[in-house]
Amino acid sequence: AKVDPRGPLAPVIQSELTRDLIEIETMKDDPLHNKGPLLNRTGNQILMKCQEMKERLPHFTLPFLAMHGAADTITYPEGTQVLFDHAGSTVKTLKFYPGLFHEIFLELPEARTMVLGDVHAFLADMVYMKDDSLLLQQQQGLGGVSGAGEEVRKETQQLRGGARGGGGGASVTAAAASAVLR
């Protein structure tokens, strides 16, 4: 990556992103969608961030939903399994979707409906869990949600590597989803 950062590392094969041919055509017409190969520098950055994330996983305690197309040949399902197994969270769900490719939210309509239904169910469970927790806190005189926002900001900053810094897209997404649910 240092010798040729803009050199090609791996091709992105459009037909391996989704089984939905309409979505593939839409991607081809989208000027913001990468049509070229993954570049050396990008691949190197992904590897470095994956290693950093693996080291931080035991400290990741926010609830999260990990989802992966079992037929994905771009990022292997085993990586999602490692994320799930090593995360410190006690509230986590792992879903593999047989036959689905990389872009599980851009799959054929019936598969997309199933995936979005699982997201909705997970979020609903988190809201109910939070509601139950708030009710219990109120019954015990613990005062509810005061200060929860600061806790979420601190956890999100830790995941990002400080007040500024990058990385951990999935972790940050989970932190943001958790913040909405708190």
NORCOR-V9955 format. One record per residue. N is the residue number from 1. RES is the residue in three letters. PHI is phi in radians with two decimals (999 if undefined). Layout:
n-><N,N>
res-><RES,RES>
phi-><PHI,PHI>
This chain:
n-><1,2,3,4,5,6,7,8,9,10,11,12,13,14,15,16,17,18,19,20,21,22,23,24,25,26,27,28,29,30,31,32,33,34,35,36,37,38,39,40,41,42,43,44,45,46,47,48,49,50,51,52,53,54,55,56,57,58,59,60,61,62,63,64,65,66,67,68,69,70,71,72,73,74,75,76,77,78,79,80,81,82,83,84,85,86,87,88,89,90,91,92,93,94,95,96,97,98,99,100,101,102,103,104,105,106,107,108,109,110,111,112,113,114,115,116,117,118,119,120,121,122,123,124,125,126,127,128,129,130,131,132,133,134,135,136,137,138,139,140,141,142,143,144,145,146,147,148,149,150,151,152,153,154,155,156,157,158,159,160,161,162,163,164,165,166,167,168,169,170,171,172,173,174,175,176,177,178,179,180,181,182>
res-><ALA,LYS,VAL,ASP,PRO,ARG,GLY,PRO,LEU,ALA,PRO,VAL,ILE,GLN,SER,GLU,LEU,THR,ARG,ASP,LEU,ILE,GLU,ILE,GLU,THR,MET,LYS,ASP,ASP,PRO,LEU,HIS,ASN,LYS,GLY,PRO,LEU,LEU,ASN,ARG,THR,GLY,ASN,GLN,ILE,LEU,MET,LYS,CYS,GLN,GLU,MET,LYS,GLU,ARG,LEU,PRO,HIS,PHE,THR,LEU,PRO,PHE,LEU,ALA,MET,HIS,GLY,ALA,ALA,ASP,THR,ILE,THR,TYR,PRO,GLU,GLY,THR,GLN,VAL,LEU,PHE,ASP,HIS,ALA,GLY,SER,THR,VAL,LYS,THR,LEU,LYS,PHE,TYR,PRO,GLY,LEU,PHE,HIS,GLU,ILE,PHE,LEU,GLU,LEU,PRO,GLU,ALA,ARG,THR,MET,VAL,LEU,GLY,ASP,VAL,HIS,ALA,PHE,LEU,ALA,ASP,MET,VAL,TYR,MET,LYS,ASP,ASP,SER,LEU,LEU,LEU,GLN,GLN,GLN,GLN,GLY,LEU,GLY,GLY,VAL,SER,GLY,ALA,GLY,GLU,GLU,VAL,ARG,LYS,GLU,THR,GLN,GLN,LEU,ARG,GLY,GLY,ALA,ARG,GLY,GLY,GLY,GLY,GLY,ALA,SER,VAL,THR,ALA,ALA,ALA,ALA,SER,ALA,VAL,LEU,ARG>
phi-><999,-1.31,-1.27,-2.46,-1.08,-1.65,-1.26,-1.29,-1.82,-2.61,-1.28,-1.78,-1.64,-0.93,-1.22,-1.70,-1.45,-2.72,-1.50,-1.47,-1.13,-1.15,-1.14,-1.09,-1.11,-1.08,-1.10,-1.08,-1.52,-1.44,-1.17,-1.58,-1.52,-1.12,-1.88,-1.68,-1.33,-1.17,-1.52,-0.92,-1.09,-1.09,-1.05,-1.11,-1.10,-1.06,-1.07,-1.11,-1.21,-1.11,-1.12,-1.08,-1.13,-1.06,-1.20,-1.58,-0.93,-1.05,-1.58,-1.48,-2.03,-1.32,-1.07,-2.69,-2.03,-1.83,-2.30,-2.71,-1.27,-1.19,-1.72,-1.23,-1.88,-1.61,-2.19,-1.36,-0.99,-1.05,-1.14,-1.20,-1.11,-1.09,-0.96,-1.11,-1.15,-1.73,-1.19,-1.35,-1.11,-1.68,-2.02,-2.65,-2.33,-2.13,-2.25,-1.89,-2.01,-1.00,1.47,-1.52,-1.63,-1.22,-1.60,-1.11,-1.49,-2.08,-1.40,-0.99,-0.88,-1.16,-1.23,-1.05,-1.07,-1.11,-1.09,-1.13,-1.10,-1.18,-1.10,-1.04,-1.09,-1.10,-1.12,-1.10,-1.05,-1.16,-1.14,-1.11,-1.08,-1.14,-1.04,-1.10,-1.14,-1.14,-1.08,-1.11,-1.09,-1.14,-1.13,-1.58,1.28,-1.61,1.57,1.43,-1.73,-0.99,1.50,-1.10,-1.09,-1.13,-1.08,-1.10,-1.04,-1.12,-1.11,-1.14,-1.11,-1.09,-1.14,-1.47,1.56,2.08,-1.09,-2.17,2.44,-2.05,1.62,1.22,-0.93,-1.15,-1.14,-1.17,-1.07,-1.11,-1.13,-1.17,-1.11,-1.14,-1.09,-1.16,-1.44,-1.32>
